[in-house]
Amino acid sequence: MNMQNTIDPTDPQQTARRFNKWDNPWLNTKFLIGCGIILVVVLFGLVGPLFWDTNLAFTGSSPLNKPPVWQGGLPEHPLGTESNGRDMLAQLIVAIPSSFKVGLIAASVGLGVGLVLGSLAGYFGGFIDAFIRTISDAVVTIPTLAVLIVIAAFFPMRDTTSMAFILAAFAWPGPTRIVRSQVLSLRERGYVRMAVLSGESPFGIMFREMLPNMLPWLAASFTGGISGAILGATSLEALGLGPARIPSLGTIINQAQVSSALIRGMVWWWFPPILVLMIIFTSFFLITTGLDEIANPRLREFKQQ
Amino acid sequence: MGGLTWQYIIRRFLMMLLTIWLGISLIFLIPRLAPGDPVTAMIVRMTMREGYVENAQEIIESWKERFGLNDPLSVQYMKFMRNIVVLDFGYSLARFPTRAWDIVRPALPWSIGLLSVASVVSFIIGNTIGALMGWNKTPKWLKNVLPLSLTFTAIPFFMFGILLIYIVAFQLKWLPASGGYGRGVTPGWNIDFIRSVIRYGTLPMLSIVLTSSGSWALGMRGLMISANSEDHFLLAQAKGLKPFRVFMRYGIRNVITPSLTAFALGIGGLISGSTLVEFIFAYPGTGFTLYQAIVTQDYTVMQAISSIMIFVTSFSVFLIDLLYPLLDPRITFKTNK
């Protein structure tokens, strides 16, 4: 243990040298842009209720079919209203945080389960590994929507939380595979073998030695999971299987589609939820690919000096 | 080419059966975990619609008896599985005397046609773009142009489909917005019908291809970058082989396997995604039928379509698994003894 004392951080021979302080892998352009946009969208949903009456999203008390204000609509409804007399701006303000909530819950549960199963499979190998791998391979193959539709049809969704947990049931195989393959490769590394020899418990090895080294992978799989869950929720809602009374981005799309908003030229009805979702998905995609590049240096662009 | 052994085929086949069994079991169990039973639920719905149903309790009892809902769960399960094997999904609840399978069957060719064309086209386009992006001999202008094709990568198929309907069908009026074929065309093997099907299928296909090819491209790009520095690749260049030959035979050929794995894993998502595309385009495939079943609360048709989706996915994954040894002779599944 005396070894630690001999490391001198000022000695350039011993510390990992960086050519300059901007050469940090976490300063990845895609990652930062994605995070920035997501932050703006989240803020819109969080700050919105302070400035706008969200009751307008639940009660159809406004005039019907008003275009947005720049197309000659009413100033009280800047983004217009739809055929049920609900204010579009209020609907968006309510819908955005609920989409993020679904994504966060489902992805967290999926990641948690994946972490446990993946490390069990990777660490112990043998029958446990074969079993977990087979089941997760099978679940990955099953088209999620096929089962989700049956669930949503028989258990009508009342709130977004129950929806999130149902989506989580299909969010674990991805993280499980990643954690398993990482544990398999980390298990052979010198410092992990060292920890095994010095008698550290499997739990300690997993969380103290291995986990910090797979953080970028886990983060990429987490953000991928969030956008996957939001996609699943939006798909169900767009098919009309979401919680009926709560405005959500998918439900707005469903109602616009059912009311033929496209043919009626009501762009302000169907376009805003799609625009918001496209922004959300694209930002999460940027974050995920950015994190992949952080985790896997071979994917990084070569910068010419 | 001789890597395909019976042992491997049987193992992948068992994997396919396991996947189907798991999915079908979920579809069997979920409705039975729901509060109440399907018959009571149906009567309740009828009561809600009609106001009052005479002898409701007796109807419930006699129907439960007839549908075998009073049997123990294991007996019901065996019956369900046996019926699934012969594609018997029971009667449609919304259009009663019709069987669920007879509603689903006419929709199948539409979906399978759309999905197979769209997925193969997007796989080929995406991988070509990705390989060009990763190849160190790609002309510089092309390398700057290609990333533009990734713009739509993260957008779900059906949202892109709505945009396409708005721009291409309504604003530009180039292609029809909904349906599978035009009015006044008789379905069959005649030129008019085929032309109409292609015309109507273009937009749904485009909305899948333009959004899904990007993810293949990204994966392929990473693989190709690492292939650039492989010894055999450098040797092929040093030998003075034609760049195209180096690109195809020494580059793509050697790194296509992980892409194929991604393809197998992505089929489920593709099928889920195209369901919504069909809904948006009112395309007469299973996705649109499924939407109609949801609206009319036709549970048996929903179960039938979900089961078919599980069958098709598992079978396609099985087929792709069989392709591996043919594409990549390095993989042999022979056990060394």
Boltz contact constraints between the chains, C-beta under 6 A:
constraints:
  - contact:
      token1: [A, 138]
      token2: [B, 18]
      max_distance: 6.0
  - contact:
      token1: [A, 138]
      token2: [B, 19]
      max_distance: 6.0
  - contact:
      token1: [A, 138]
      token2: [B, 22]
      max_distance: 6.0
  - contact:
      token1: [A, 140]
      token2: [B, 265]
      max_distance: 6.0
  - contact:
      token1: [A, 141]
      token2: [B, 19]
      max_distance: 6.0
  - contact:
      token1: [A, 141]
      token2: [B, 268]
      max_distance: 6.0
  - contact:
      token1: [A, 141]
      token2: [B, 313]
      max_distance: 6.0
  - contact:
      token1: [A, 141]
      token2: [B, 314]
      max_distance: 6.0
  - contact:
      token1: [A, 141]
      token2: [B, 317]
      max_distance: 6.0
  - contact:
      token1: [A, 142]
      token2: [B, 23]
      max_distance: 6.0
  - contact:
      token1: [A, 142]
      token2: [B, 310]
      max_distance: 6.0
  - contact:
      token1: [A, 143]
      token2: [B, 268]
      max_distance: 6.0
  - contact:
      token1: [A, 143]
      token2: [B, 271]
      max_distance: 6.0
  - contact:
      token1: [A, 143]
      token2: [B, 272]
      max_distance: 6.0
  - contact:
      token1: [A, 143]
      token2: [B, 309]
      max_distance: 6.0
  - contact:
      token1: [A, 143]
      token2: [B, 313]
      max_distance: 6.0
  - contact:
      token1: [A, 144]
      token2: [B, 272]
      max_distance: 6.0
  - contact:
      token1: [A, 145]
      token2: [B, 272]
      max_distance: 6.0
  - contact:
      token1: [A, 145]
      token2: [B, 275]
      max_distance: 6.0
  - contact:
      token1: [A, 146]
      token2: [B, 306]
      max_distance: 6.0
  - contact:
      token1: [A, 146]
      token2: [B, 309]
      max_distance: 6.0
  - contact:
      token1: [A, 146]
      token2: [B, 310]
      max_distance: 6.0
  - contact:
      token1: [A, 147]
      token2: [B, 26]
      max_distance: 6.0
  - contact:
      token1: [A, 150]
      token2: [B, 27]
      max_distance: 6.0
  - contact:
      token1: [A, 150]
      token2: [B, 30]
      max_distance: 6.0
  - contact:
      token1: [A, 150]
      token2: [B, 306]
      max_distance: 6.0
  - contact:
      token1: [A, 151]
      token2: [B, 30]
      max_distance: 6.0
  - contact:
      token1: [A, 153]
      token2: [B, 302]
      max_distance: 6.0
  - contact:
      token1: [A, 154]
      token2: [B, 30]
      max_distance: 6.0
  - contact:
      token1: [A, 154]
      token2: [B, 31]
      max_distance: 6.0
  - contact:
      token1: [A, 154]
      token2: [B, 34]
      max_distance: 6.0
  - contact:
      token1: [A, 155]
      token2: [B, 34]
      max_distance: 6.0
  - contact:
      token1: [A, 231]
      token2: [B, 156]
      max_distance: 6.0
  - contact:
      token1: [A, 235]
      token2: [B, 276]
      max_distance: 6.0
  - contact:
      token1: [A, 239]
      token2: [B, 291]
      max_distance: 6.0
  - contact:
      token1: [A, 239]
      token2: [B, 294]
      max_distance: 6.0
  - contact:
      token1: [A, 274]
      token2: [B, 159]
      max_distance: 6.0
  - contact:
      token1: [A, 278]
      token2: [B, 155]
      max_distance: 6.0
  - contact:
      token1: [A, 281]
      token2: [B, 154]
      max_distance: 6.0
  - contact:
      token1: [A, 281]
      token2: [B, 155]
      max_distance: 6.0
  - contact:
      token1: [A, 282]
      token2: [B, 154]
      max_distance: 6.0
  - contact:
      token1: [A, 285]
      token2: [B, 154]
      max_distance: 6.0
  - contact:
      token1: [A, 299]
      token2: [B, 222]
      max_distance: 6.0
